[in-house]
Amino acid sequence: MNNSLFEKYKLNEKLQLKNRIIMAPMTRCKAIKNLIPNPAMGQYYARRADAGLIITEGTIISADGQGYPNTPGIFTADQINGWKYITDEVHTADGKIFLQLWHVGRASHPMYLNGALPVAPSAIGLKGRMSYTNFFYETPRALALKEIPKYIEYYANAALNAIEANFDGVEIHGANGYLIDQFLHHSTNIRTDDYGVTPEGMSRFLLEIIDAIATVIDKKRVGIRLSPGAYVLEIERDRRDAQVFEFLLKEIEKRQIAYIHTAIEHDINIVFDYLGGKVSSFVRKNYYGNLIACGSYNPILAANAIENNEFDLIAFARLFLANPDLIKKIKAGEALFTYHNDLLKEVN
Ligand SMILES: Cc1cc2nc3c(=O)[nH]c(=O)nc-3n(C[C@H](O)[C@H](O)[C@H](O)COP(=O)(O)O)c2cc1C
């Protein structure tokens, strides 16, 4: 296959990608003791280094940000050193790799927090059981206004640590119902202070994170993942969220970061009436920077959508897990293996 997917793509003057195919972030729960990345992850990522850009699995920015077992961190010296080995493997294989910065907010549990409650914008809990354990989620505690700067600093420190670990940049995980996304939706943010109520207030936490990160690393090396449409972790559909994201997207645009990456799982055609269509077209309408789409695309659909200018780059998650040589296979028109959950057990 010879098409737009294999064109070089200049994200900005700092980052030239060798094609338009991105490896989407995938949590794999393979970290070793103290949330240090497993050296075997070096080979896992290096095998996929012919992607235009790899985005790592979500990586915990502070000790209270964890919500799943053995997810790696980026807040201790040992974790930074562990990641150096992995970035080195990817760079040796001529790849580029961003670290995804993650705090799960209310999706954590006292079992990860020495008995403390998870933090969130508001004290509204998830209802079901946590994955990987038999525990039910507990109601989080709302962050006090005076604590918020500390959390913004966690993100900025984590970004700085990522650069120290030789990552090419960072992706702020602002999607999928985790801490940042909890600020952006009315069903999880009922704060009455400066971090709630209006589109401006609800966007403030994320915009302050972007600004804090931009003071410590080059903003051209910062991307963000967003999910304006409610579809996961009990974020509820609320028409008012559209105004929050319209405001937010225009503010992100002003900041001239590397890209926005949309997250939708398992349904390419999912449409949100209150966003006026698909998530990627809603973002495209409100943001003119680089746009990465993701979610159940196959290479042909993705190439067509790029040619129609619906977005600029495509991220594949499950296809990349099932096919380490995805780029070669797409180029050669070879059949692709389909994803199944057993693949998560394998290290590479
Ligand atoms: C095993 C697995 C782990 C995932 N972990 C993350 C993650 O850490 N961060 C994130 O933003 N999305 C995560 N996702 C979502 C994917 O990045 C992607 O949005 C989703 O799988 C849809 O893309 P696909 O159809 O190409 O698989 C994960 C998906 C899978 C299947």
The ligand as a Gaussian input file, in Angstrom:
#p B3LYP/6-31G(d) Opt

LIG

0 1
 C       -4.751000      -2.908000      26.463000
 C       -5.086000      -1.463000      26.295000
 C       -4.532000      -0.524000      27.142000
 C       -4.802000       0.850000      26.976000
 N       -4.169000       1.774000      27.775000
 C       -4.297000       3.097000      27.502000
 C       -3.503000       4.060000      28.188000
 O       -2.645000       3.738000      29.028000
 N       -3.689000       5.357000      27.873000
 C       -4.612000       5.768000      26.945000
 O       -4.743000       6.967000      26.691000
 N       -5.365000       4.866000      26.267000
 C       -5.204000       3.553000      26.508000
 N       -5.897000       2.635000      25.760000
 C       -6.788000       3.095000      24.661000
 C       -6.037000       3.049000      23.323000
 O       -4.971000       3.974000      23.294000
 C       -6.976000       3.350000      22.140000
 O       -7.590000       4.606000      22.338000
 C       -8.080000       2.300000      21.959000
 O       -7.583000       0.987000      22.104000
 C       -8.741000       2.432000      20.591000
 O       -7.784000       2.295000      19.565000
 P       -7.648000       0.947000      18.677000
 O       -9.001000       0.697000      18.081000
 O       -6.617000       1.276000      17.632000
 O       -7.243000      -0.170000      19.584000
 C       -5.679000       1.270000      25.937000
 C       -6.252000       0.294000      25.094000
 C       -5.954000      -1.042000      25.250000
 C       -6.557000      -2.053000      24.285000

